[in-house]
Amino acid sequence: MLLNASGCLDALVAPDVARQLDGFVTKTITPLPREGNAPPRIAETAYGMLNAIGLANPGRERFLSDTLPRLRELDLPLWISVGGFCAADYADTCARLHDVEAIELNLSCPNVDEAADSAAEIVAACRAATPLRLFGKLSAAHPDVAEVARAVAAAGADGLSLINTLRGLALDPGTLQPVLARGVGGLSGPSLKPIALAAVHACHAATGLPIVGMGGITTAQDVVEFLACGAQHVALGTVLFADPDAPLRIREALAVVQADDGPLAERLREVRANALA
Ligand SMILES: Cc1cc2nc3c(=O)[nH]c(=O)nc-3n(C[C@H](O)[C@H](O)[C@H](O)COP(=O)(O)O)c2cc1C
């Protein structure tokens, strides 16, 4: 299954791009509206970018009353990314969601303690609040992401999304001051890929849960590498800003790989046979 990475596509602004995907993942929704950080909030880096959007979103109430009904009109499986600052924040939003494909719990929000216990506590609270499929989105910044994955699995997660951005800093070469108003930001794009592959591999081995792999995917070869490491689904993030037709391009290239007889085609067939939806 080919998805977008949360925060990297607005399906209401670009419905044609969203329709190239097998499902649409929303920007993370928090209980209260958030304006996000002051601009500049985006900086280019070698092989990637930094963002410090700061989880700008309309908040839960407006999302439920306004955004979600409009997203439903797209007639695409919807994955709702849920964020918060304590377990109850997440669980309250989960309890209000119905008739969606899955919930992705953004367990790598700023200000949320990423210790294995707290991620597990959030998942347990959400598990009690909803029968919907729960994917825990983890950060590879934790020294042992597989440990967090095991804790999240034990707390009742149905799957994992790996990985979120990693903290980075970009300086203006002229002034040697940070490019982003906030200073640091989240690094995304191709420079993340080896870290993401390692996280997917470790978490797959630790839990066997379905995994949405992401981090620097730009080509069909990247997709196959994530699948080879144990991902069942993949999500496109930063690539969508430069190449909105990436889902089509990658799908076409995957079809070519699949027509082959090699180990990549075999892995693609295996994943397709076990696909969730
Ligand atoms: C501009 C931008 C906004 C993002 N917003 C969110 C978000 O709201 N929630 C979330 O879980 N991840 C968010 N992410 C992280 C992506 O979903 C993804 O995990 C990360 O960018 C790695 O994938 P990529 O290298 O393909 O971009 C954001 C990333 C970018 C670049």
PDBQT file of the ligand as one rigid body, heavy atoms in Angstrom, charges set to zero:
ROOT
HETATM    1  C1  LIG A 301       6.824  19.609   6.153  1.00  0.00    +0.000 C 
HETATM    2  C2  LIG A 301       6.677  18.361   6.953  1.00  0.00    +0.000 A 
HETATM    3  C3  LIG A 301       5.629  18.253   7.875  1.00  0.00    +0.000 A 
HETATM    4  C4  LIG A 301       5.475  17.069   8.623  1.00  0.00    +0.000 A 
HETATM    5  N1  LIG A 301       4.428  16.974   9.499  1.00  0.00    +0.000 NA
HETATM    6  C5  LIG A 301       4.245  15.804  10.187  1.00  0.00    +0.000 A 
HETATM    7  C6  LIG A 301       3.117  15.642  11.035  1.00  0.00    +0.000 A 
HETATM    8  O1  LIG A 301       2.249  16.508  11.177  1.00  0.00    +0.000 OA
HETATM    9  N2  LIG A 301       3.009  14.461  11.706  1.00  0.00    +0.000 N 
HETATM   10  C7  LIG A 301       3.905  13.421  11.569  1.00  0.00    +0.000 A 
HETATM   11  O2  LIG A 301       3.746  12.362  12.174  1.00  0.00    +0.000 OA
HETATM   12  N3  LIG A 301       4.981  13.564  10.750  1.00  0.00    +0.000 NA
HETATM   13  C8  LIG A 301       5.152  14.710  10.066  1.00  0.00    +0.000 A 
HETATM   14  N4  LIG A 301       6.221  14.827   9.222  1.00  0.00    +0.000 N 
HETATM   15  C9  LIG A 301       7.172  13.712   9.075  1.00  0.00    +0.000 C 
HETATM   16  C10 LIG A 301       6.815  12.831   7.872  1.00  0.00    +0.000 C 
HETATM   17  O3  LIG A 301       5.520  12.271   7.993  1.00  0.00    +0.000 OA
HETATM   18  C11 LIG A 301       7.852  11.692   7.690  1.00  0.00    +0.000 C 
HETATM   19  O4  LIG A 301       7.834  10.872   8.842  1.00  0.00    +0.000 OA
HETATM   20  C12 LIG A 301       9.272  12.197   7.479  1.00  0.00    +0.000 C 
HETATM   21  O5  LIG A 301       9.279  13.392   6.723  1.00  0.00    +0.000 OA
HETATM   22  C13 LIG A 301      10.168  11.161   6.804  1.00  0.00    +0.000 C 
HETATM   23  O6  LIG A 301       9.732  10.866   5.506  1.00  0.00    +0.000 OA
HETATM   24  P1  LIG A 301      10.355  11.601   4.172  1.00  0.00    +0.000 P 
HETATM   25  O7  LIG A 301      11.835  11.566   4.330  1.00  0.00    +0.000 OA
HETATM   26  O8  LIG A 301       9.862  10.806   3.024  1.00  0.00    +0.000 OA
HETATM   27  O9  LIG A 301       9.826  13.001   4.175  1.00  0.00    +0.000 OA
HETATM   28  C14 LIG A 301       6.397  15.996   8.464  1.00  0.00    +0.000 A 
HETATM   29  C15 LIG A 301       7.442  16.127   7.538  1.00  0.00    +0.000 A 
HETATM   30  C16 LIG A 301       7.600  17.277   6.781  1.00  0.00    +0.000 A 
HETATM   31  C17 LIG A 301       8.730  17.358   5.797  1.00  0.00    +0.000 C 
ENDROOT
TORSDOF 0
